[in-house]
Protein backbone atom coordinates (compact mmCIF):
# COMPACT_ATOMS: atom_id res chain seq x y z
CA UNK A 1 0.00 0.00 0.00
CA UNK A 2 1.35 3.40 -0.94
CA UNK A 3 2.01 5.86 1.84
CA UNK A 4 2.93 9.51 1.92
CA UNK A 5 4.08 11.94 4.58
CA UNK A 6 4.34 15.70 4.78
CA UNK A 7 8.02 15.28 5.60
CA UNK A 8 8.90 13.57 2.33
CA UNK A 9 6.50 15.67 0.27
CA UNK A 10 7.85 18.95 1.62
CA UNK A 11 11.43 17.86 0.97
CA UNK A 12 10.54 17.35 -2.69
CA UNK A 13 8.90 20.79 -2.81
CA UNK A 14 12.08 22.45 -1.64
CA UNK A 15 14.07 20.67 -4.32
CA UNK A 16 11.60 21.82 -6.99
CA UNK A 17 11.92 25.55 -6.26
CA UNK A 18 13.83 26.22 -9.54
CA UNK A 19 10.97 24.66 -11.52
CA UNK A 20 8.44 26.88 -9.76
CA UNK A 21 10.53 29.92 -10.66
CA UNK A 22 10.68 28.82 -14.30
CA UNK A 23 6.90 28.41 -14.26
CA UNK A 24 6.46 31.95 -12.98
CA UNK A 25 8.47 33.22 -15.94
CA UNK A 26 6.28 31.19 -18.34
CA UNK A 27 2.99 32.43 -16.89
CA UNK A 28 4.26 36.01 -16.93
CA UNK A 29 4.62 35.98 -20.72
CA UNK A 30 1.85 33.60 -21.84
CA UNK A 31 -1.61 35.25 -21.98
CA UNK A 32 -4.52 33.36 -20.49
CA UNK A 33 -7.49 32.38 -22.64
CA UNK A 34 -10.83 34.02 -21.88
CA UNK A 35 -12.96 30.85 -21.51
CA UNK A 36 -10.42 28.10 -20.94
CA UNK A 37 -10.79 26.06 -17.75
CA UNK A 38 -8.62 23.16 -16.59
CA UNK A 39 -9.63 20.64 -13.94
CA UNK A 40 -7.71 18.17 -11.84
CA UNK A 41 -8.23 15.91 -8.86
CA UNK A 42 -5.68 13.79 -7.01
CA UNK A 43 -8.00 10.78 -6.80
CA UNK A 44 -9.24 10.75 -10.39
CA UNK A 45 -12.32 11.88 -12.33
CA UNK A 46 -14.23 12.40 -9.14
CA UNK A 47 -15.01 14.61 -6.16
CA UNK A 48 -16.17 18.21 -6.47
CA UNK A 49 -14.09 18.80 -9.58
CA UNK A 50 -16.19 16.28 -11.52
CA UNK A 51 -19.38 18.00 -10.37
CA UNK A 52 -18.12 21.44 -11.36
CA UNK A 53 -16.76 20.15 -14.69
CA UNK A 54 -20.25 18.99 -15.66
CA UNK A 55 -21.84 22.34 -14.81
CA UNK A 56 -19.07 24.40 -16.44
CA UNK A 57 -19.14 22.27 -19.60
CA UNK A 58 -22.93 22.56 -19.78
CA UNK A 59 -22.55 26.35 -19.69
CA UNK A 60 -20.17 26.28 -22.64
CA UNK A 61 -16.85 26.72 -20.87
CA UNK A 62 -13.82 25.35 -22.73
CA UNK A 63 -13.05 22.65 -20.14
CA UNK A 64 -10.17 20.16 -20.14
CA UNK A 65 -9.31 17.59 -17.47
CA UNK A 66 -5.64 17.06 -16.64
CA UNK A 67 -5.05 13.41 -15.77
CA UNK A 68 -2.24 11.89 -13.75
CA UNK A 69 -2.14 8.33 -15.07
CA UNK A 70 -3.54 5.87 -17.62
CA UNK A 71 -6.46 4.91 -15.38
CA UNK A 72 -7.65 8.49 -15.12
CA UNK A 73 -7.25 8.87 -18.88
CA UNK A 74 -9.47 5.81 -19.47
CA UNK A 75 -12.09 7.13 -17.04
CA UNK A 76 -12.10 10.53 -18.72
CA UNK A 77 -12.49 8.95 -22.15
CA UNK A 78 -15.34 6.74 -20.91
CA UNK A 79 -17.16 9.81 -19.59
CA UNK A 80 -16.60 11.84 -22.74
CA UNK A 81 -14.26 14.29 -21.00
CA UNK A 82 -11.49 15.92 -23.00
CA UNK A 83 -8.19 15.30 -21.27
CA UNK A 84 -4.44 15.80 -21.38
CA UNK A 85 -1.55 14.57 -19.23
CA UNK A 86 -0.88 17.11 -16.51
CA UNK A 87 2.87 16.40 -16.49
CA UNK A 88 3.23 16.71 -20.28
CA UNK A 89 4.18 19.80 -22.28
CA UNK A 90 0.53 20.03 -23.35
CA UNK A 91 -0.56 19.90 -19.71
CA UNK A 92 1.90 22.67 -18.89
CA UNK A 93 0.63 24.77 -21.80
CA UNK A 94 -3.05 24.22 -21.02
CA UNK A 95 -2.53 25.18 -17.38
CA UNK A 96 -0.55 28.27 -18.40
CA UNK A 97 -3.34 29.31 -20.81
CA UNK A 98 -6.33 28.55 -18.57
CA UNK A 99 -8.22 31.44 -17.07
CA UNK A 100 -9.70 29.15 -14.41
CA UNK A 101 -7.87 26.31 -12.66
CA UNK A 102 -9.99 23.92 -10.58
CA UNK A 103 -8.37 21.58 -8.02
CA UNK A 104 -9.50 19.51 -5.05
CA UNK A 105 -6.30 18.69 -3.18
CA UNK A 106 -3.44 20.92 -4.28
CA UNK A 107 -1.92 22.62 -7.30
CA UNK A 108 -0.33 19.29 -8.20
CA UNK A 109 -3.80 18.19 -9.35
CA UNK A 110 -2.97 20.11 -12.54
CA UNK A 111 0.47 21.25 -13.72
CA UNK A 112 1.73 22.85 -10.53
CA UNK A 113 4.31 25.03 -12.28
CA UNK A 114 1.85 27.04 -14.38
CA UNK A 115 -0.96 28.12 -12.04
CA UNK A 116 0.31 31.64 -11.26
CA UNK A 117 -2.03 34.29 -12.64
CA UNK A 118 -5.05 32.02 -13.07
CA UNK A 119 -8.33 32.29 -11.18
CA UNK A 120 -7.81 29.32 -8.89
CA UNK A 121 -10.83 27.46 -7.52
CA UNK A 122 -9.78 25.15 -4.68
CA UNK A 123 -12.75 22.89 -3.91
CA UNK A 124 -10.91 20.93 -1.19
CA UNK A 125 -12.02 17.38 -0.37
CA UNK A 126 -13.66 17.40 3.02
CA UNK A 127 -14.83 19.43 5.99
CA UNK A 128 -11.83 19.53 8.31
CA UNK A 129 -12.06 17.96 11.76
CA UNK A 130 -8.31 17.43 11.96
CA UNK A 131 -6.27 20.62 11.63
CA UNK A 132 -4.97 21.31 8.13
CA UNK A 133 -2.76 23.79 6.33
CA UNK A 134 -1.32 26.63 8.38
CA UNK A 135 -3.24 25.45 11.45
CA UNK A 136 -1.12 22.29 11.81
CA UNK A 137 2.61 21.91 12.36
CA UNK A 138 2.44 18.77 10.20
CA UNK A 139 2.07 20.92 7.10
CA UNK A 140 5.56 22.37 7.46
CA UNK A 141 7.35 19.23 8.63
CA UNK A 142 10.24 18.23 6.33
CA UNK A 143 12.48 15.20 5.90
CA UNK A 144 15.12 17.59 4.56
CA UNK A 145 17.02 19.02 7.56
CA UNK A 146 14.28 17.78 9.94
CA UNK A 147 15.77 19.53 13.01
CA UNK A 148 16.12 22.88 11.33
CA UNK A 149 14.00 25.77 12.57
CA UNK A 150 14.51 27.67 9.34
CA UNK A 151 13.05 25.02 7.02
CA UNK A 152 9.56 25.00 8.63
CA UNK A 153 9.46 28.79 8.46
CA UNK A 154 10.47 28.71 4.81
CA UNK A 155 7.81 26.10 4.07
CA UNK A 156 5.18 28.14 5.91
CA UNK A 157 6.11 31.21 3.87
CA UNK A 158 5.93 29.20 0.64
CA UNK A 159 2.60 27.73 1.70
CA UNK A 160 1.14 31.18 2.42
CA UNK A 161 2.43 32.51 -0.87
CA UNK A 162 0.85 29.58 -2.69
CA UNK A 163 -2.55 29.57 -0.99
CA UNK A 164 -2.84 33.35 -1.35
CA UNK A 165 -3.39 32.73 -5.06
CA UNK A 166 -6.67 30.91 -4.37
CA UNK A 167 -9.60 33.03 -5.54
CA UNK A 168 -12.46 30.74 -4.46
CA UNK A 169 -12.58 28.11 -1.71
CA UNK A 170 -16.22 27.10 -1.14
CA UNK A 171 -17.33 26.45 2.45
CA UNK A 172 -20.17 24.25 3.68
CA UNK A 173 -21.16 26.71 6.41
CA UNK A 174 -19.94 29.71 8.39
CA UNK A 175 -18.42 27.34 10.95
CA UNK A 176 -16.38 25.61 8.26
CA UNK A 177 -15.60 28.93 6.61
CA UNK A 178 -13.63 30.09 9.63
CA UNK A 179 -11.52 26.95 9.61
CA UNK A 180 -10.72 27.26 5.91
CA UNK A 181 -9.83 30.94 6.15
CA UNK A 182 -7.40 30.16 8.96
CA UNK A 183 -5.93 27.01 7.39
CA UNK A 184 -5.33 28.59 3.97
CA UNK A 185 -4.59 32.15 5.09
CA UNK A 186 -7.44 33.55 3.00
CA UNK A 187 -9.67 36.58 3.32
CA UNK A 188 -13.37 36.35 4.12
CA UNK A 189 -14.33 37.20 0.53
CA UNK A 190 -12.40 34.26 -0.93
CA UNK A 191 -14.38 31.69 1.08
CA UNK A 192 -18.06 31.92 0.11
CA UNK A 193 -20.64 29.81 1.92
CA UNK A 194 -22.00 28.05 -1.15
CA UNK A 195 -21.87 24.47 0.07
CA UNK A 196 -19.48 21.89 -1.37
CA UNK A 197 -20.04 20.55 -4.91
CA UNK A 198 -18.74 17.10 -3.95
CA UNK A 199 -21.72 16.39 -1.65
CA UNK A 200 -24.51 17.41 -4.05
CA UNK A 201 -24.92 13.72 -4.85
CA UNK A 202 -26.15 13.22 -1.27
CA UNK A 203 -29.03 15.65 -1.73
CA UNK A 204 -30.28 15.00 -5.27
CA UNK A 205 -33.35 12.85 -5.79
CA UNK A 206 -35.20 10.94 -3.09
CA UNK A 207 -33.62 8.98 -0.25
CA UNK A 208 -34.77 5.69 -1.81
CA UNK A 209 -33.31 6.66 -5.20
CA UNK A 210 -30.00 7.60 -3.61
CA UNK A 211 -29.85 4.32 -1.68
CA UNK A 212 -30.66 2.23 -4.76
CA UNK A 213 -28.00 4.00 -6.83
CA UNK A 214 -25.42 3.63 -4.06
CA UNK A 215 -26.16 -0.08 -3.59
CA UNK A 216 -25.76 -0.60 -7.32
CA UNK A 217 -22.34 1.08 -7.20
CA UNK A 218 -21.37 -0.97 -4.15
CA UNK A 219 -22.25 -4.17 -5.94
CA UNK A 220 -20.15 -3.13 -8.94
CA UNK A 221 -17.18 -2.39 -6.66
CA UNK A 222 -17.19 -5.22 -4.09
CA UNK A 223 -19.71 -7.78 -5.31
CA UNK A 224 -23.32 -8.48 -4.29
CA UNK A 225 -24.41 -7.33 -0.84
CA UNK A 226 -28.16 -7.68 -1.34
CA UNK A 227 -30.19 -6.04 1.41
CA UNK A 228 -27.75 -6.99 4.15
CA UNK A 229 -26.53 -4.27 6.54
CA UNK A 230 -23.27 -2.77 5.28
CA UNK A 231 -20.74 -1.20 7.65
CA UNK A 232 -17.85 0.95 6.38
CA UNK A 233 -14.64 1.32 8.37
CA UNK A 234 -12.74 4.36 7.06
CA UNK A 235 -9.80 5.59 9.15
CA UNK A 236 -8.09 8.85 8.28
CA UNK A 237 -4.53 9.53 7.16
CA UNK A 238 -1.79 9.47 9.79
CA UNK A 239 1.01 11.08 7.79
CA UNK A 240 2.19 7.70 6.51
CA UNK A 241 2.08 5.93 9.88
CA UNK A 242 0.24 2.64 10.35
CA UNK A 243 -3.35 2.86 11.58
CA UNK A 244 -3.22 1.90 15.31
CA UNK A 245 -6.72 0.45 15.08
CA UNK A 246 -5.85 -2.38 12.68
CA UNK A 247 -7.60 -5.35 14.34
CA UNK A 248 -5.54 -8.14 15.89
CA UNK A 249 -6.50 -11.82 15.64
CA UNK A 250 -8.78 -11.68 18.70
CA UNK A 251 -10.54 -8.56 17.47
CA UNK A 252 -11.01 -10.10 14.03
CA UNK A 253 -12.77 -13.00 15.76
CA UNK A 254 -15.17 -10.59 17.44
CA UNK A 255 -15.77 -8.75 14.17
CA UNK A 256 -16.56 -12.01 12.38
CA UNK A 257 -18.98 -13.11 15.10
CA UNK A 258 -20.85 -9.81 15.02
CA UNK A 259 -21.12 -9.84 11.23
CA UNK A 260 -22.46 -13.40 11.32
CA UNK A 261 -24.99 -12.49 14.00
CA UNK A 262 -26.38 -9.57 12.02
CA UNK A 263 -25.83 -11.12 8.56
CA UNK A 264 -23.80 -7.98 7.78
CA UNK A 265 -20.87 -7.00 5.55
CA UNK A 266 -17.87 -4.91 6.64
CA UNK A 267 -16.15 -2.77 4.02
CA UNK A 268 -12.69 -1.42 4.79
CA UNK A 269 -11.43 1.74 3.15
CA UNK A 270 -8.01 2.74 4.34
CA UNK A 271 -6.86 6.22 3.40
CA UNK A 272 -5.35 6.32 -0.14
CA UNK A 273 -2.11 7.66 1.36
CA UNK A 274 -2.22 5.57 4.52
CA UNK A 275 -0.68 2.32 5.67
CA UNK A 276 -1.92 -0.86 7.37
CA UNK A 277 -2.76 -4.49 6.74
CA UNK A 278 -6.51 -5.00 7.10
CA UNK A 279 -6.76 -8.60 5.89
CA UNK A 280 -8.53 -10.86 8.41
CA UNK A 281 -6.53 -13.97 9.40
CA UNK A 282 -9.36 -16.20 8.17
CA UNK A 283 -10.73 -15.21 4.74
CA UNK A 284 -14.42 -14.35 4.79
CA UNK A 285 -16.86 -12.91 2.28
CA UNK A 286 -18.23 -10.71 5.06
CA UNK A 287 -15.10 -8.52 5.04
CA UNK A 288 -14.27 -6.79 1.77
CA UNK A 289 -11.80 -4.10 0.75
CA UNK A 290 -13.09 -0.86 -0.74
CA UNK A 291 -9.83 0.86 -1.59
CA UNK A 292 -9.37 3.90 -3.79
CA UNK A 293 -8.24 1.53 -6.55
CA UNK A 294 -11.83 0.29 -6.69
CA UNK A 295 -13.72 3.53 -5.98
CA UNK A 296 -11.98 6.90 -6.28
CA UNK A 297 -14.68 8.82 -4.42
CA UNK A 298 -16.65 7.05 -1.68
CA UNK A 299 -19.11 9.91 -1.12
CA UNK A 300 -21.78 8.68 -3.60
CA UNK A 301 -21.76 5.29 -1.83
CA UNK A 302 -22.69 6.63 1.60
CA UNK A 303 -26.48 6.31 1.11
CA UNK A 304 -25.95 2.57 0.49
CA UNK A 305 -24.35 2.04 3.88
CA UNK A 306 -25.95 1.39 7.25
CA UNK A 307 -23.16 2.44 9.63
CA UNK A 308 -19.88 4.36 9.31
CA UNK A 309 -16.97 3.69 11.67
CA UNK A 310 -14.20 6.29 11.56
CA UNK A 311 -11.87 8.34 13.72
CA UNK A 312 -11.09 11.91 12.57
CA UNK A 313 -12.23 11.67 8.96
CA UNK A 314 -14.36 14.30 7.26
CA UNK A 315 -16.59 11.42 6.15
CA UNK A 316 -18.40 11.85 9.46
CA UNK A 317 -19.66 15.22 8.21
CA UNK A 318 -20.53 13.85 4.76
CA UNK A 319 -22.45 10.97 6.36
CA UNK A 320 -24.52 13.54 8.24
CA UNK A 321 -26.27 14.47 4.99
CA UNK A 322 -27.60 10.93 4.49
CA UNK A 323 -28.09 10.85 7.57
CA UNK A 324 -25.99 7.80 8.45
CA UNK A 325 -25.21 6.51 11.97
CA UNK A 326 -21.54 7.14 12.80
CA UNK A 327 -19.35 5.40 15.39
CA UNK A 328 -15.99 6.85 16.37
CA UNK A 329 -12.94 4.66 17.03
CA UNK A 330 -9.99 6.74 18.24
CA UNK A 331 -7.31 4.63 19.98
CA UNK A 332 -4.67 7.35 19.57
CA UNK A 333 -6.78 10.40 20.42
CA UNK A 334 -4.28 12.09 22.75
CA UNK A 335 -1.28 11.46 20.50
CA UNK A 336 -3.11 12.50 17.34
CA UNK A 337 -4.48 15.64 18.95
CA UNK A 338 -0.98 16.58 20.17
CA UNK A 339 0.76 15.95 16.83
CA UNK A 340 -1.82 16.89 14.20
CA UNK A 341 -4.39 18.86 16.16
CA UNK A 342 -8.19 19.00 15.96
CA UNK A 343 -10.66 21.82 15.45
CA UNK A 344 -12.83 22.30 18.51
CA UNK A 345 -13.49 19.60 21.07
CA UNK A 346 -13.55 16.05 19.78
CA UNK A 347 -16.53 15.35 22.04
CA UNK A 348 -18.54 17.99 20.17
CA UNK A 349 -18.39 15.75 17.10
CA UNK A 350 -17.84 12.22 18.44
CA UNK A 351 -19.92 12.53 21.58
CA UNK A 352 -18.82 11.48 25.04
CA UNK A 353 -18.25 7.81 24.21
CA UNK A 354 -15.75 7.41 21.35
CA UNK A 355 -14.41 3.86 21.37
CA UNK A 356 -10.73 3.29 22.11
CA UNK A 357 -10.53 -0.25 20.75
CA UNK A 358 -12.50 -2.73 18.66
CA UNK A 359 -14.05 -4.37 21.73
CA UNK A 360 -15.84 -1.13 22.57
CA UNK A 361 -16.63 -0.49 18.91
CA UNK A 362 -18.27 -3.88 18.51
CA UNK A 363 -20.51 -3.27 21.52
CA UNK A 364 -21.63 0.02 20.01
CA UNK A 365 -22.01 -1.50 16.55
CA UNK A 366 -24.13 -4.33 17.94
CA UNK A 367 -26.45 -1.76 19.50
CA UNK A 368 -26.70 0.50 16.48
CA UNK A 369 -27.47 -2.37 14.10
CA UNK A 370 -30.35 -3.29 16.39
CA UNK A 371 -31.52 0.31 16.90
CA UNK A 372 -29.97 2.99 14.65
CA UNK A 373 -32.33 5.77 15.74
CA UNK A 374 -30.22 7.66 18.32
CA UNK A 375 -27.03 7.60 16.21
CA UNK A 376 -29.00 8.63 13.12
CA UNK A 377 -30.45 11.59 14.98
CA UNK A 378 -26.97 12.61 16.18
CA UNK A 379 -25.83 12.55 12.56
CA UNK A 380 -28.82 14.63 11.50
CA UNK A 381 -27.96 17.22 14.15
CA UNK A 382 -24.36 17.25 12.88
CA UNK A 383 -25.68 18.07 9.41
CA UNK A 384 -27.61 21.06 10.70
CA UNK A 385 -24.45 22.44 12.25
CA UNK A 386 -21.96 22.03 9.39
CA UNK A 387 -24.08 22.13 6.21
CA UNK A 388 -25.77 25.47 5.43
CA UNK A 389 -27.17 24.12 2.13
CA UNK A 390 -28.82 20.74 1.61
CA UNK A 391 -30.61 21.27 -1.71
CA UNK A 392 -28.21 19.58 -4.17
CA UNK A 393 -27.35 22.92 -5.83
CA UNK A 394 -23.96 23.66 -4.30
CA UNK A 395 -22.21 23.21 -7.65
CA UNK A 396 -24.50 25.73 -9.33
CA UNK A 397 -23.79 28.23 -6.58
CA UNK A 398 -20.03 27.75 -6.93
CA UNK A 399 -20.19 28.12 -10.72
CA UNK A 400 -22.32 31.29 -10.42
CA UNK A 401 -19.84 32.69 -7.91
CA UNK A 402 -16.86 31.98 -10.19
CA UNK A 403 -18.60 33.54 -13.20
CA UNK A 404 -19.45 36.64 -11.16
CA UNK A 405 -15.83 36.82 -10.06
CA UNK A 406 -14.60 36.58 -13.66
CA UNK A 407 -17.07 39.22 -14.81
CA UNK A 408 -15.75 41.49 -12.06
CA UNK A 409 -12.23 41.08 -13.39
CA UNK A 410 -11.06 38.32 -11.05
CA UNK A 411 -11.56 40.20 -7.78
CA UNK A 412 -13.47 38.40 -4.99
CA UNK A 413 -17.09 39.48 -5.00
CA UNK A 414 -18.40 41.02 -1.80
CA UNK A 415 -22.09 41.04 -2.55
CA UNK A 416 -24.46 38.10 -2.46
CA UNK A 417 -24.41 36.04 -5.64
CA UNK A 418 -27.19 34.00 -7.28
CA UNK A 419 -28.65 30.87 -5.67
CA UNK A 420 -27.86 31.92 -2.13
CA UNK A 421 -24.09 32.38 -2.30
CA UNK A 422 -22.94 34.30 0.77
CA UNK A 423 -19.39 35.54 0.15
CA UNK A 424 -19.52 38.32 2.71
CA UNK A 425 -20.96 39.26 6.06
CA UNK A 426 -20.23 38.09 9.58
CA UNK A 427 -20.73 34.45 10.55
CA UNK A 428 -23.49 33.47 12.95
CA UNK A 429 -22.63 32.46 16.51
CA UNK A 430 -20.82 29.09 16.66
CA UNK A 431 -23.07 26.11 17.34
CA UNK A 432 -20.70 23.19 17.01
CA UNK A 433 -21.16 22.09 20.61
CA UNK A 434 -24.87 21.35 20.22
CA UNK A 435 -25.91 17.78 19.62
Secondary structure, 3 states (H helix, E strand, C coil): CCCCCHHHHHHHHHHCHHHHHHHHHHHHHCCCCCCEEEECCCCCCCHHHHHHHHHHHHCCCEEEEEECCHHHHHHHHHCCCCEEECCCHHHHHHHHHCCEEEECCCHHHCCHHHCCCCEEEECCCCCCCECCHHHCHHHHCCCCCCCCHHHHHHHHHHHHHHHCCEEECCCCCHHHHHHHHHHHCCCHHHCCCCCCHHHHHHCCCCHHHHHHHHHHHHHHHHCCCCCCCEEEEECCCCCCCECCCCCCHHHHHHHHHHHHHHCCEEEECCCCCCECCCCCCCCCCCEEECCCCCCCCCHHHHHHCCEEEECCCCHHHHHCCCCCEEEEECCCHHHHHHHCCECCCHHHHHCCCCECCHHHHHHHHHHHHHCCHHHHHHHHHHHHHHCCCCCCCHHHHHHHHHHHHHHCCCCCCCCCEHHHECCCCCCCCCCCCCC
